[in-house]
């Protein structure tokens, strides 16, 4: 592994998992539907969309309101087990995620996983990767306040700082796909890239908006921290000079 360029401002990338690295949202939604229906209730697409990116405690509370007669902890454990079982059958990777992880690994850029999923699912996904890309893993069961609160991202930065006291939030970029996740990353003070998937995200000056991670590289992330505009994937296809959707 080569060492990162000394002049690079980027020291770490903080990754959301569900919807960013893996497309597990359909697994979660299927598990929610089955659980609510098993308890005699109904679960709409609109209700499912309210849970995307949220903490599992929050999600379990809404499922109880929909008629699931179980305790919060029981709901979380049931949903997690169902999604883990689905992931064991097939890991639904998001476009470009594994390639970018490898690019960062080869460059010596540290990575942290920051997910509201709990340890069992996070470990399953991490174990499916070809290398130990993640030096730090923060899961929903290791924080007291879930996304959109910034605690998980702040904790990831603090853990990274234990072996590099010079690292700061200014040296990090967060990758997120959901409204709560983007809000958490932005609130932490980390430069944030939104890659919308299940739920659309509007353009906003608080974060950079990319269509996909496909074709993205270390250089793109470095450019964000250097303050240069990075066009989105659709702009690249349209040709040089086309307006991008990123925000400086």
Kinemage of the C-alpha trace (Angstrom):
@kinemage 1
@onewidth
@group {chain A} dominant
@subgroup {mainchain}
@vectorlist {calphas} color= white
{ca unk a 1} P 0.000 0.000 0.000
{ca unk a 2} L 1.380 3.365 -0.973
{ca unk a 3} L 1.186 6.258 1.452
{ca unk a 4} L -1.134 9.186 0.686
{ca unk a 5} L 0.401 12.306 -0.779
{ca unk a 6} L 1.646 14.583 1.978
{ca unk a 7} L -0.193 17.569 0.508
{ca unk a 8} L -3.554 15.784 0.383
{ca unk a 9} L -6.116 17.297 2.773
{ca unk a 10} L -8.016 13.994 2.950
{ca unk a 11} L -7.182 11.662 5.820
{ca unk a 12} L -10.384 9.674 6.286
{ca unk a 13} L -13.672 8.831 4.610
{ca unk a 14} L -16.721 8.135 6.781
{ca unk a 15} L -19.134 5.748 5.099
{ca unk a 16} L -22.813 5.191 5.693
{ca unk a 17} L -23.728 1.566 4.956
{ca unk a 18} L -27.386 0.900 4.067
{ca unk a 19} L -28.117 2.546 0.740
{ca unk a 20} L -24.539 3.771 0.292
{ca unk a 21} L -22.373 0.642 0.303
{ca unk a 22} L -25.136 -1.949 0.092
{ca unk a 23} L -28.685 -1.686 -1.229
{ca unk a 24} L -30.289 -3.262 1.834
{ca unk a 25} L -33.269 -0.919 2.012
{ca unk a 26} L -35.501 -3.385 0.071
{ca unk a 27} L -34.550 -6.053 2.634
{ca unk a 28} L -35.538 -3.762 5.509
{ca unk a 29} L -38.811 -2.795 3.828
{ca unk a 30} L -39.728 -6.427 3.129
{ca unk a 31} L -39.005 -7.343 6.757
{ca unk a 32} L -41.136 -4.406 7.975
{ca unk a 33} L -44.079 -5.396 5.746
{ca unk a 34} L -43.946 -9.024 6.891
{ca unk a 35} L -43.733 -8.087 10.570
{ca unk a 36} L -46.606 -5.609 10.491
{ca unk a 37} L -48.819 -7.987 8.499
{ca unk a 38} L -48.019 -10.827 10.916
{ca unk a 39} L -49.505 -8.641 13.650
{ca unk a 40} L -52.645 -7.887 11.663
{ca unk a 41} L -51.654 -4.406 10.477
{ca unk a 42} L -50.862 -2.762 7.163
{ca unk a 43} L -47.641 -1.060 6.103
{ca unk a 44} L -47.601 1.396 3.218
{ca unk a 45} L -44.755 2.463 0.969
{ca unk a 46} L -45.025 5.965 2.430
{ca unk a 47} L -44.596 4.602 5.960
{ca unk a 48} L -41.573 2.577 4.880
{ca unk a 49} L -39.964 5.670 3.347
{ca unk a 50} L -40.199 7.439 6.721
{ca unk a 51} L -37.763 4.909 8.170
{ca unk a 52} L -35.012 5.198 5.554
{ca unk a 53} L -31.827 6.317 7.288
{ca unk a 54} L -33.454 6.558 10.711
{ca unk a 55} L -32.266 4.896 13.901
{ca unk a 56} L -33.697 1.452 14.583
{ca unk a 57} L -35.211 2.661 17.845
{ca unk a 58} L -37.150 5.336 15.974
{ca unk a 59} L -38.191 2.812 13.326
{ca unk a 60} L -39.333 0.271 15.900
{ca unk a 61} L -41.472 2.939 17.547
{ca unk a 62} L -43.320 3.607 14.280
{ca unk a 63} L -43.793 -0.117 13.725
{ca unk a 64} L -45.378 -0.386 17.168
{ca unk a 65} L -47.746 2.422 16.184
{ca unk a 66} L -48.625 0.381 13.090
{ca unk a 67} L -49.748 -2.500 15.285
{ca unk a 68} L -46.658 -4.589 16.003
{ca unk a 69} L -47.248 -5.910 19.524
{ca unk a 70} L -43.605 -6.377 20.503
{ca unk a 71} L -41.140 -4.430 22.607
{ca unk a 72} L -38.732 -2.057 20.850
{ca unk a 73} L -35.792 -4.401 21.428
{ca unk a 74} L -37.712 -7.386 20.075
{ca unk a 75} L -38.594 -5.489 16.898
{ca unk a 76} L -35.008 -4.393 16.345
{ca unk a 77} L -33.679 -7.915 16.857
{ca unk a 78} L -36.299 -9.415 14.535
{ca unk a 79} L -35.711 -6.950 11.698
{ca unk a 80} L -31.935 -7.211 12.001
{ca unk a 81} L -32.056 -11.014 11.890
{ca unk a 82} L -34.251 -10.941 8.782
{ca unk a 83} L -31.942 -8.526 6.953
{ca unk a 84} L -28.822 -10.453 7.986
{ca unk a 85} L -30.397 -13.635 6.585
{ca unk a 86} L -31.106 -11.854 3.288
{ca unk a 87} L -27.565 -10.454 3.087
{ca unk a 88} L -26.136 -13.936 3.646
{ca unk a 89} L -28.015 -15.076 0.545
{ca unk a 90} L -26.946 -12.111 -1.578
{ca unk a 91} L -25.024 -8.921 -0.792
{ca unk a 92} L -26.591 -6.144 -2.898
{ca unk a 93} L -23.592 -3.864 -3.503
{ca unk a 94} L -24.193 -0.271 -4.596
{ca unk a 95} L -22.466 0.858 -7.825
{ca unk a 96} L -18.937 2.139 -7.334
{ca unk a 97} L -18.745 1.554 -3.575
{ca unk a 98} L -16.303 -1.356 -3.576
{ca unk a 99} L -14.168 0.267 -6.242
{ca unk a 100} L -13.874 3.493 -4.257
{ca unk a 101} L -13.079 1.559 -1.083
{ca unk a 102} L -10.245 -0.196 -2.903
{ca unk a 103} L -8.948 3.080 -4.334
{ca unk a 104} L -8.852 4.630 -0.861
{ca unk a 105} L -7.218 1.511 0.594
{ca unk a 106} L -4.476 1.550 -2.019
{ca unk a 107} L -3.859 5.231 -1.280
{ca unk a 108} L -3.647 4.691 2.478
{ca unk a 109} L -6.759 6.763 3.234
{ca unk a 110} L -8.465 5.541 6.389
{ca unk a 111} L -12.129 4.541 6.346
{ca unk a 112} L -14.782 4.434 9.060
{ca unk a 113} L -18.215 2.832 8.857
{ca unk a 114} L -20.970 4.960 10.401
{ca unk a 115} L -24.290 3.131 10.300
{ca unk a 116} L -27.527 3.018 12.248
{ca unk a 117} L -27.690 -0.727 11.647
{ca unk a 118} L -26.462 -2.734 14.588
{ca unk a 119} L -23.327 -4.823 14.971
{ca unk a 120} L -24.567 -8.147 13.539
{ca unk a 121} L -25.513 -6.667 10.161
{ca unk a 122} L -22.487 -4.368 9.970
{ca unk a 123} L -20.168 -7.297 10.669
{ca unk a 124} L -21.898 -9.382 8.000
{ca unk a 125} L -21.398 -6.713 5.350
{ca unk a 126} L -17.803 -5.969 6.388
{ca unk a 127} L -16.965 -9.682 6.311
{ca unk a 128} L -18.249 -9.843 2.729
{ca unk a 129} L -15.649 -7.317 1.551
{ca unk a 130} L -12.328 -8.607 0.179
{ca unk a 131} L -10.184 -6.542 2.566
{ca unk a 132} L -10.459 -5.035 6.063
{ca unk a 133} L -11.213 -1.587 4.691
{ca unk a 134} L -12.760 -0.187 7.864
{ca unk a 135} L -10.469 0.797 10.696
{ca unk a 136} L -13.359 2.150 12.752
{ca unk a 137} L -16.956 0.891 12.921
{ca unk a 138} L -19.707 2.892 14.625
{ca unk a 139} L -23.109 1.181 14.715
{ca unk a 140} L -26.518 2.175 15.988
{ca unk a 141} L -26.113 0.133 19.152
{ca unk a 142} L -22.926 2.004 20.123
{ca unk a 143} L -24.451 5.511 20.259
{ca unk a 144} L -27.166 7.021 22.414
{ca unk a 145} L -28.607 9.288 19.711
{ca unk a 146} L -29.119 8.063 16.171
{ca unk a 147} L -29.086 9.960 12.903
{ca unk a 148} L -30.035 12.744 12.214
{ca unk a 149} L -28.117 13.574 15.401
{ca unk a 150} L -24.370 13.919 14.636
{ca unk a 151} L -23.191 11.722 17.531
{ca unk a 152} L -22.230 8.761 15.342
{ca unk a 153} L -20.063 10.865 13.035
{ca unk a 154} L -18.448 12.735 15.912
{ca unk a 155} L -17.671 9.401 17.569
{ca unk a 156} L -16.060 8.079 14.382
{ca unk a 157} L -13.797 11.127 14.158
{ca unk a 158} L -12.838 10.772 17.829
{ca unk a 159} L -11.934 7.113 17.328
{ca unk a 160} L -9.800 7.960 14.309
{ca unk a 161} L -8.052 10.655 16.331
{ca unk a 162} L -6.827 8.106 18.885
{ca unk a 163} L -4.124 7.008 16.454
{ca unk a 164} L -3.758 10.351 14.662
{ca unk a 165} L -4.244 13.350 16.987
{ca unk a 166} L -3.651 15.699 14.053
{ca unk a 167} L -6.719 14.429 12.210
{ca unk a 168} L -9.709 16.770 12.367
{ca unk a 169} L -13.163 16.994 10.846
{ca unk a 170} L -11.608 19.193 8.164
{ca unk a 171} L -9.652 16.147 6.954
{ca unk a 172} L -12.743 13.945 6.543
{ca unk a 173} L -15.481 13.394 3.986
{ca unk a 174} L -18.768 11.612 4.768
{ca unk a 175} L -20.739 9.610 2.195
{ca unk a 176} L -24.504 9.341 2.781
{ca unk a 177} L -27.684 8.480 0.885
{ca unk a 178} L -30.591 9.503 3.153
{ca unk a 179} L -32.035 12.695 4.580
{ca unk a 180} L -31.324 11.768 8.244
{ca unk a 181} L -27.839 10.561 7.356
{ca unk a 182} L -26.930 13.666 5.403
{ca unk a 183} L -28.293 15.845 8.209
{ca unk a 184} L -26.155 13.965 10.753
{ca unk a 185} L -22.991 14.253 8.688
{ca unk a 186} L -23.503 17.945 7.926
{ca unk a 187} L -24.247 18.689 11.592
{ca unk a 188} L -20.975 16.998 12.592
{ca unk a 189} L -19.021 19.538 10.569
{ca unk a 190} L -17.631 16.964 8.133
{ca unk a 191} L -17.718 17.698 4.395
{ca unk a 192} L -20.636 15.627 3.144
{ca unk a 193} L -21.426 13.943 -0.158
{ca unk a 194} L -25.053 12.963 -0.702
{ca unk a 195} L -25.664 10.075 -3.099
{ca unk a 196} L -29.480 9.761 -3.157
{ca unk a 197} L -30.899 6.293 -3.627
{ca unk a 198} L -34.324 5.339 -2.282
{ca unk a 199} L -35.391 8.860 -1.323
{ca unk a 200} L -34.529 11.899 -3.501
{ca unk a 201} L -32.444 14.668 -1.966
{ca unk a 202} L -32.617 18.314 -3.034
{ca unk a 203} L -29.649 20.417 -4.016
{ca unk a 204} L -28.343 22.283 -1.003
{ca unk a 205} L -25.341 24.428 -0.225
{ca unk a 206} L -24.672 22.338 2.890
{ca unk a 207} L -23.457 19.288 0.984
{ca unk a 208} L -22.216 18.002 -2.358
{ca unk a 209} L -24.680 16.048 -4.496
{ca unk a 210} L -23.466 13.126 -6.609
{ca unk a 211} L -25.637 10.917 -8.775
{ca unk a 212} L -23.578 7.816 -8.001
{ca unk a 213} L -20.260 6.568 -6.632
{ca unk a 214} L -19.627 4.787 -9.929
{ca unk a 215} L -16.497 6.223 -11.519
{ca unk a 216} L -15.608 8.284 -8.459
{ca unk a 217} L -12.097 8.218 -7.044
{ca unk a 218} L -9.776 9.516 -4.358
{ca unk a 219} L -9.090 12.547 -6.552
{ca unk a 220} L -12.776 13.534 -6.503
{ca unk a 221} L -12.859 13.461 -2.705
{ca unk a 222} L -9.631 15.427 -2.447
{ca unk a 223} L -11.092 18.046 -4.774
{ca unk a 224} L -14.020 18.548 -2.404
{ca unk a 225} L -11.711 19.453 0.436
{ca unk a 226} L -9.571 21.624 -1.786
{ca unk a 227} L -12.665 23.635 -2.639
{ca unk a 228} L -12.790 22.785 -6.312
{ca unk a 229} L -16.085 22.059 -8.026
{ca unk a 230} L -16.613 18.426 -8.937
{ca unk a 231} L -19.315 17.781 -11.591
{ca unk a 232} L -21.807 15.007 -11.085
{ca unk a 233} L -21.977 11.918 -13.263
{ca unk a 234} L -24.662 13.286 -15.572
{ca unk a 235} L -22.650 16.447 -16.173
{ca unk a 236} L -19.613 14.363 -17.103
{ca unk a 237} L -21.688 12.520 -19.682
{ca unk a 238} L -22.993 15.764 -21.159
{ca unk a 239} L -19.488 17.059 -21.717
{ca unk a 240} L -17.111 19.671 -20.416
{ca unk a 241} L -18.708 22.891 -19.290
{ca unk a 242} L -22.058 21.347 -18.377
{ca unk a 243} L -23.378 22.632 -15.030
{ca unk a 244} L -22.813 20.267 -12.103
{ca unk a 245} L -24.964 19.739 -9.045
{ca unk a 246} L -22.266 20.096 -6.425
{ca unk a 247} L -22.045 23.020 -4.047
{ca unk a 248} L -18.907 24.778 -2.917
